[in-house]
């Protein structure tokens, strides 16, 4: 995105931490955005009377109505928000709350400014209809054939290899490296298939799958779990996995994983 284009974009930045608010405002202004700061949900609602932001960056942990109250006020009956929203919060702590709301993105606090900027750019890019992966120019039938996979693998090398091989197999791939990140992105983007290692940092695949299967917006998502028979996998982790509702693979063989994902995607599209 060019600097001239960014200068036209307005961010409503909502956070009660005065130091962080000033730091992020300075950073995003330097990057070419027009930033309107608000120190509370109440201030943010008042600001919306006089502006239409391209994106709202919202801290959830604030006094008063807080981020939750503010989000409730701008959420439509269908679950969509009146404006694009990027949430700042601890990962996955509010997964079920966000499941019924079409949040555009999450960034964990404390966040690196560059990570925040990348997410802001991504959301504005997609909301503007500029995304190449799902172009508005695609005919409905062609768009429907795009198969999206969410990959969760904490090993950098294996994550990269699986990402490459899944793309070669014709999938559009998003990749994360922790269980909570997989959960929140699965809720937000609703991929055709979630594929992840059983043992993941902070939240294992059994917990992620169980949560997704409880939620009405994600309970039909195809899930592939691999590495269930790896030597370091605790038996209790395998026991928690509902093998009737997921595709399970014993090892981490890339070809087996890609084939299982393809089969799961085919079954899911046939439903």
C-alpha positions, 0 to 999 in steps of 0.5 A: 500500500502506497503512502499516499493511499495510507494517508486517506485511511483513518484509524480509531485507536481505543486504549486506556493506557496513555503511554501505549496510546501515544506510542501507537498513535505516533507510530501509525501516524508516521506510517501514513495513517490519520489516527484518532485516539480514544481513552475509553469505549465511551470516548470512542462512541462519541468520536464515531458520531463525527467520523467513519474510520477505516478500522478501529483498533480496540483494547478489550481491557478498559474501565467503564463500558470497556471493549466488550461494551463498546463492541456490543454497541457497534455490532449489528444483529447479524454479528457483523460490526459497523466498522472493521475491528482489530482487537487487542487482547490476550489470545483466545481468552474470549473465543466464545464471545468473539465467535458470534461477532465478525471480528476482523483480527486479533493481536496479542498484548503486548504487541510489536508495532510492526505486527500491529501495522501488518494486521492493520494493513491486511484488514484494510486491504481485504475490506477494500476488496483488493485481496487477490486470493478472493477477488470480487471479479471471480464468478461465484462458482469459481470463488466457491472452489477456493479451498482454504486451510488453516495450518497450526504447527509450532516447528518452524521448518515443518510449518514452512514445508507443510505450507508449501506442499498444501499450496502446491496441492491447490489450497489457500493457506494461513499458518499459525504456531500456537493452539490459541492462535489456531482457535481464534483464527479458525473462529474468525476466518472459518477455513474449509479445513483446520490441520494441526499437530496434536501437541501445540503450545498453550492449547492442544488440538483436542481443546481447540477441536472441542471448542470449535465443535461447541460453537454453532458457526464452526461445528461443521469445520473439517479438522485434521490432527496429526502426530497423535502417536509421536513418542513424546505425546502424553496418552491423556492428550490422545484420550481427549481427542474425539476420533469420531469428529476429526481425522487423525494421523499417527505421524507427521509425514507430510504426504499423509497430512496433505492427502488427509487434508485433501480428502477432508476438504472434498468431504466438506464440500460435498456436505 
